[in-house]
């Protein structure tokens, strides 16, 4: 299992994902911190999947949502679920929209990139971040390359050390607001919130 296998896996599993993805919105308390009460915020959802429940939550707050995913089958569901939102088929690592956003989110997507690709994402974040933009990522809690599963498909994950992420945020003009490793209220996810200075 390699990073290159991720998008084909999500292509195969898109319908299963749409049927089974938890929609209880346990993420809402964290999304609220990313939004920070910004009215009409421009939101870039990287690895947006089907758009439910996260992109829909932002849309329900009055945000303008742009969803990006590299799996066309996932975007088919996204367009059905959020017909008013912009949906872009693209690899997040080469994204160049020539626009800036108030919130950038990579929830359960960034950690599917290789370690080198994760490092290379930080200039992409910077290019798309408005002044004061809030960037939220889920990563591993420490360095490693575990294999997970979506439906019946194995999926690759990778993580750097927390210190390496902190250095990358700082080098690219983001102040870390908080890091919550293995947060029980996020079902064990490790979450970063950083602000563009």
Buried (B, 14 or more C-beta within 10 A) or exposed (E): BEBEBBBEBBBBBBBEBBEEBEEEEEBBEBBEBBBBEBEEBBBBBBBBBBBBBBBBBBBEBEBBBBBBBBBEBBBBBBBEBBEEBBBBBBEBBEBEBEEBBBBBBBBBBBBBBBBEBBBEBBEBBBBBBBEEBBBBBBBBBEEEEEEEEBBEBEBBBBBBBBEBBBBBBEEBBBEBBEBBBEBEEBEEBBBBBBBBE
